[in-house]
Amino acid sequence: MNEVQNYLSKLNQRYKTGISREHSYRGDLQSLLEILLPGVLVTNEPAHIACGAPDYILTKAHIPLGYIEAKDIGKPLDSKDYKEQFNRYLNSLDNLIITDYLEFRFFRDGAHVTSIRLADIKNGQLQPKPDEFAHFVDLMKDFAAYSGQTIKSPSKLAGMMAGKARLLANIIENALTKDEKEHTNSTLKDQMDAFKAILLHDIDAEQFADIYAQTIAYGMFAARLHDETLDTFSRQEAAELIPHSNPFLRKLFHYIAGYDLDERITWIVDGLADIFRAADVRSILANFGKATRQTDPIIHFYETFLAEYDPKLRKSRGVWYTPEPVVDFIARAVDHILKADFNLPMGLANTSKTTIQVEMPVVKGKGKAKYTQSGKSR
């Protein structure tokens, strides 16, 4: 474990000068972690979060994996000077290390899991404990592999979903444009051709990519809502979790869960799964929409998602959620008018056999779908 030995040698050089303090060792620990944890971004002195500013944050694909708070070598971690700050972090961060660069204390959901010490201080210098090096490396890899639910707010989830969906839409559009230009057959092109034949004849690559990306992102959101195994989630698992009440979405997801998914978008769909694996959607939506007495938050959340994904598209499609008390009032008012002014004694019930035709824009203003009162297209 030469990496750990080199780390301790650098610490020892600084410590023996007698002038080094907590911040002096920050870069040494960051360099060690970046060597031990390839693919993980280790950020020293990240931006403040709600509970304060831990010294390091470990992220992968923009998803926080864990936090580290480091203190000066030689001052006990049990010092009363640290108590308030440590308690604040323990109550807020579900994967945390507290260290003095030599001792590392690991915490999960505020509970102490284990500790390890890499060196002792004797005669004014560090005395390494090489028997602990391999175990330390294993502990750090386990720390960085933690998949706890680190996304805990609707706005953060919507923002991360939207970022992946925009990237997915851009990749799909470019892939379709390239396939068309090079006269190449692909599953994406076949899907778009089928979509044009059955639903919207004049749809272009940009519009199809937009629909496809939103459907995948929000479909995975719906699947995660029904997921009982929070530690695992994948596009394959999503295909099994899509409700049977939505056969179209289930069929689409059984396609993306298979081996024929276009390799140009596989990685970004798996990236969406990474986001949802870091989110307990049911918990996030527990109080969502209650201010407007909304009983179906998964529908209400689409407004939040679309505002992040494409605010202009949200406005053009008129995606603005009407609070249920307002809907109830409108329904009662219309029912009263039908009875009083149109001689329909049963009010809205009298309209059950009456077709009400509404034309509404579908994709960015192109194409129109006709709906009857029951909401079914025709």
WOPE-V602290 format. One record per residue. N is the residue number from 1. RES is the residue in one small letter. BURIAL is # if it has 24 or more other C-alpha atoms within 12 Angstrom, else .. Layout:
N_RES_BURIAL + N_RES_BURIAL
This chain:
1_m_. + 2_n_. + 3_e_. + 4_v_# + 5_q_# + 6_n_. + 7_y_# + 8_l_# + 9_s_# + 10_k_# + 11_l_# + 12_n_# + 13_q_. + 14_r_# + 15_y_# + 16_k_. + 17_t_. + 18_g_. + 19_i_. + 20_s_. + 21_r_. + 22_e_# + 23_h_# + 24_s_# + 25_y_# + 26_r_# + 27_g_# + 28_d_# + 29_l_# + 30_q_# + 31_s_# + 32_l_# + 33_l_# + 34_e_# + 35_i_. + 36_l_# + 37_l_# + 38_p_. + 39_g_. + 40_v_# + 41_l_# + 42_v_# + 43_t_# + 44_n_# + 45_e_. + 46_p_. + 47_a_. + 48_h_. + 49_i_. + 50_a_. + 51_c_. + 52_g_. + 53_a_# + 54_p_# + 55_d_# + 56_y_# + 57_i_# + 58_l_# + 59_t_# + 60_k_# + 61_a_. + 62_h_# + 63_i_# + 64_p_# + 65_l_# + 66_g_# + 67_y_# + 68_i_# + 69_e_# + 70_a_# + 71_k_# + 72_d_# + 73_i_# + 74_g_# + 75_k_. + 76_p_. + 77_l_# + 78_d_. + 79_s_. + 80_k_. + 81_d_. + 82_y_. + 83_k_. + 84_e_. + 85_q_# + 86_f_# + 87_n_# + 88_r_. + 89_y_# + 90_l_# + 91_n_. + 92_s_# + 93_l_# + 94_d_# + 95_n_# + 96_l_# + 97_i_# + 98_i_# + 99_t_# + 100_d_# + 101_y_# + 102_l_# + 103_e_# + 104_f_# + 105_r_# + 106_f_# + 107_f_# + 108_r_# + 109_d_. + 110_g_. + 111_a_. + 112_h_. + 113_v_. + 114_t_. + 115_s_# + 116_i_# + 117_r_# + 118_l_# + 119_a_# + 120_d_. + 121_i_# + 122_k_. + 123_n_. + 124_g_. + 125_q_. + 126_l_# + 127_q_. + 128_p_# + 129_k_. + 130_p_. + 131_d_. + 132_e_. + 133_f_# + 134_a_. + 135_h_. + 136_f_# + 137_v_# + 138_d_. + 139_l_# + 140_m_# + 141_k_. + 142_d_. + 143_f_# + 144_a_# + 145_a_# + 146_y_# + 147_s_# + 148_g_# + 149_q_# + 150_t_# + 151_i_# + 152_k_# + 153_s_# + 154_p_# + 155_s_# + 156_k_# + 157_l_# + 158_a_# + 159_g_# + 160_m_# + 161_m_# + 162_a_# + 163_g_# + 164_k_# + 165_a_# + 166_r_# + 167_l_# + 168_l_# + 169_a_# + 170_n_# + 171_i_# + 172_i_# + 173_e_# + 174_n_. + 175_a_# + 176_l_# + 177_t_# + 178_k_. + 179_d_. + 180_e_. + 181_k_. + 182_e_. + 183_h_. + 184_t_. + 185_n_. + 186_s_. + 187_t_# + 188_l_# + 189_k_# + 190_d_. + 191_q_# + 192_m_# + 193_d_. + 194_a_. + 195_f_. + 196_k_. + 197_a_. + 198_i_. + 199_l_. + 200_l_. + 201_h_. + 202_d_. + 203_i_# + 204_d_# + 205_a_# + 206_e_# + 207_q_# + 208_f_# + 209_a_# + 210_d_# + 211_i_# + 212_y_# + 213_a_# + 214_q_# + 215_t_# + 216_i_# + 217_a_# + 218_y_# + 219_g_# + 220_m_# + 221_f_# + 222_a_# + 223_a_# + 224_r_# + 225_l_# + 226_h_# + 227_d_# + 228_e_. + 229_t_# + 230_l_# + 231_d_. + 232_t_# + 233_f_# + 234_s_# + 235_r_# + 236_q_# + 237_e_# + 238_a_# + 239_a_# + 240_e_# + 241_l_# + 242_i_# + 243_p_. + 244_h_. + 245_s_. + 246_n_. + 247_p_. + 248_f_. + 249_l_# + 250_r_# + 251_k_. + 252_l_# + 253_f_# + 254_h_# + 255_y_# + 256_i_# + 257_a_# + 258_g_. + 259_y_. + 260_d_. + 261_l_# + 262_d_# + 263_e_. + 264_r_# + 265_i_# + 266_t_# + 267_w_. + 268_i_# + 269_v_# + 270_d_# + 271_g_# + 272_l_# + 273_a_# + 274_d_# + 275_i_# + 276_f_# + 277_r_# + 278_a_# + 279_a_# + 280_d_# + 281_v_# + 282_r_# + 283_s_. + 284_i_# + 285_l_# + 286_a_. + 287_n_. + 288_f_# + 289_g_# + 290_k_. + 291_a_. + 292_t_. + 293_r_. + 294_q_# + 295_t_. + 296_d_. + 297_p_# + 298_i_# + 299_i_# + 300_h_# + 301_f_# + 302_y_# + 303_e_# + 304_t_# + 305_f_# + 306_l_# + 307_a_# + 308_e_# + 309_y_# + 310_d_# + 311_p_. + 312_k_. + 313_l_# + 314_r_. + 315_k_. + 316_s_. + 317_r_. + 318_g_. + 319_v_. + 320_w_. + 321_y_# + 322_t_. + 323_p_. + 324_e_. + 325_p_. + 326_v_. + 327_v_. + 328_d_. + 329_f_. + 330_i_. + 331_a_. + 332_r_. + 333_a_. + 334_v_. + 335_d_. + 336_h_. + 337_i_. + 338_l_. + 339_k_. + 340_a_. + 341_d_. + 342_f_. + 343_n_. + 344_l_. + 345_p_. + 346_m_. + 347_g_. + 348_l_# + 349_a_. + 350_n_. + 351_t_. + 352_s_. + 353_k_. + 354_t_. + 355_t_. + 356_i_. + 357_q_. + 358_v_. + 359_e_. + 360_m_. + 361_p_. + 362_v_# + 363_v_# + 364_k_. + 365_g_. + 366_k_. + 367_g_. + 368_k_. + 369_a_. + 370_k_. + 371_y_. + 372_t_. + 373_q_. + 374_s_. + 375_g_. + 376_k_. + 377_s_. + 378_r_.
